[in-house]
Every structure is written in structure tokens, then in C-alpha cells.
Amino acid sequence: MDEQQIISTFEHVDFPEYGMSKVVAKIDTGAFTGALHSTKIEEFIKDDVKHLRFSPFDHPEIVIVATDYVNRRVKSSNGKSEHRFFITTNIVIKDGTYPIELSLADRSDMKWPVLIGRRFLRKNKFLVDVNRAGDIVTL
């Protein structure tokens, strides 16, 4: 059996494909999937192929275009169902690089730009220790 890695409820993560590092992620075992704060989320068709364009975090100068994405219905933390786009990217956490599926959502009203849910944690054998604060100060 592979050994589980212990992480805290908040972790610094990197998104190498987007050139972003030391992003604070909230580890949320109550959430099934993860979410990435994004703005300017827009689906468009180019050369008869659907594309998704978005700006991760609060960086309108960074524009990501993806063709590998899905649109699914999710129930948000407020209990309302909505359709969201999901992308797959790589995340670096605890010196390891892992594929992760994240929904794109405007999280500007939320405290943390990235939410990591239990699907990712279970798949990659992470164990969450709520007594650890990591190197992130939480107030």
C-alpha cells in the first residue's frame, strides 16, 4: 500500500502551466471537487471546435485557452445548483506534481482562490491534519 502524505488545511500550491506559484489553497474535505478562481470565463468556437477561454486568479493579463474541458452541473456551498466548466491541469503540492480537475468559478467573494476537494485527496492518498497550519498564517 502506498504511504499517505499528511497535509494541512491550507497549503501553498503551484500551477506550472499557468506560471503561478505559492498560491494558497484551502483543503476542503467537505467539497467533492476543487475550484479555481477564474474570471472572463467564456466558451467560443474556432475552426468548428469548442474552446474555453479564462483568466486564472485576478490576472486579466493571463488568458488560458483550453479545448479539453467539460460543462457539468454542481451544487455550490450555498446549496444552489449551477453549470460550471471543469478543466484538468497540473498542481504541485508537497513537492509532487499531480493532475487535478477543477471547476472554474469567480471566487472573488471567497477568502481563498483555490479549493481542493476530497476526490483529489482520496485519489492521491493525502491525509488532512487539521492541527497543522503549515507555513500559512490563518486568521
C-alpha positions in Angstrom: 0.0 0.0 0.0 1.3 3.4 -0.9 2.0 5.7 2.0 -0.3 8.6 2.7 1.1 12.1 2.7 -0.1 14.4 5.5 -1.1 17.9 4.6 -2.6 20.8 6.5 -6.0 22.6 5.9 -4.1 25.3 3.9 -1.2 24.6 1.6 0.9 26.6 -0.9 0.5 25.1 -4.3 1.9 25.8 -7.8 0.3 25.8 -11.2 3.2 25.3 -13.6 1.1 25.5 -16.7 -0.1 29.0 -15.7 3.2 30.2 -14.3 1.7 30.6 -10.8 3.4 29.6 -7.6 2.9 29.9 -3.9 -0.9 30.2 -4.3 -2.8 29.5 -1.1 -5.2 26.6 -1.4 -7.9 25.6 1.1 -8.1 21.9 1.6 -11.8 21.2 2.0 -12.8 17.6 2.8 -16.5 18.7 2.6 -16.2 19.6 -1.1 -16.3 16.8 -3.6 -14.4 18.6 -6.4 -12.0 21.5 -6.3 -12.4 25.0 -7.7 -10.1 27.6 -9.3 -10.8 31.3 -9.0 -11.2 32.5 -12.6 -12.7 35.4 -14.4 -13.5 36.1 -18.0 -14.8 32.6 -18.4 -16.1 32.3 -22.0 -16.8 29.4 -24.4 -16.3 30.1 -28.1 -16.0 28.2 -31.4 -12.9 28.4 -33.6 -12.4 26.3 -36.7 -15.6 24.3 -35.7 -14.0 23.3 -32.4 -15.3 24.5 -29.0 -12.7 26.3 -26.9 -12.8 27.7 -23.4 -11.1 31.0 -22.5 -10.5 32.1 -18.9 -8.2 34.2 -16.8 -7.0 32.4 -13.6 -7.0 34.2 -10.3 -7.1 38.0 -10.6 -4.8 38.3 -13.5 -6.7 39.5 -16.6 -3.4 39.7 -18.5 -3.2 35.9 -18.3 -5.5 34.2 -20.8 -5.7 30.5 -20.9 -7.4 28.7 -23.8 -8.4 25.1 -23.4 -10.1 22.6 -25.7 -10.1 19.7 -23.1 -12.9 20.7 -20.8 -16.4 19.7 -19.7 -19.5 21.5 -18.5 -21.3 20.0 -15.5 -23.9 20.8 -13.0 -22.6 21.3 -9.5 -24.2 22.2 -6.2 -22.3 25.1 -4.6 -21.7 25.7 -0.9 -24.9 27.9 -0.8 -26.9 24.9 -1.9 -27.8 26.2 -5.4 -27.1 24.2 -8.5 -25.3 25.8 -11.4 -23.4 24.8 -14.5 -19.6 25.1 -14.4 -16.8 24.4 -16.7 -14.2 21.9 -15.5 -10.6 21.9 -16.7 -7.7 19.5 -16.0 -4.3 20.9 -15.2 -1.3 20.0 -13.1 -0.8 21.1 -9.5 2.4 20.9 -7.4 1.7 20.2 -3.8 4.2 18.9 -1.2 7.0 18.5 -3.9 4.8 16.3 -6.1 3.1 17.1 -9.3 -0.4 15.7 -9.8 -3.2 16.1 -12.4 -6.2 17.8 -10.9 -9.7 18.5 -12.2 -11.0 21.9 -11.1 -14.2 23.8 -11.7 -13.8 27.4 -12.9 -15.7 29.9 -10.6 -15.5 33.5 -9.7 -14.3 33.2 -6.1 -13.6 36.9 -5.6 -16.0 36.9 -2.7 -14.2 33.9 -1.1 -11.1 34.2 1.1 -9.1 31.5 -0.8 -8.6 31.4 -4.6 -8.2 27.6 -4.8 -10.3 24.9 -3.2 -9.1 21.3 -3.2 -11.8 18.7 -2.6 -11.9 15.1 -1.4 -11.9 13.5 -4.8 -8.3 14.7 -5.4 -7.3 14.0 -1.8 -8.5 10.4 -2.0 -7.1 9.7 -5.4 -3.6 10.9 -4.4 -3.7 9.4 -0.9 -3.5 12.7 1.1 -4.5 12.8 4.7 -5.6 16.1 6.2 -4.3 17.0 9.7 -6.5 19.9 10.9 -4.0 20.6 13.7 -1.3 21.6 11.2 -1.2 25.1 10.0 1.7 24.6 7.5 3.6 27.7 6.8 0.4 29.7 6.1 -1.0 32.1 8.7 -4.8 31.8 9.1 -6.9 34.3 10.8 
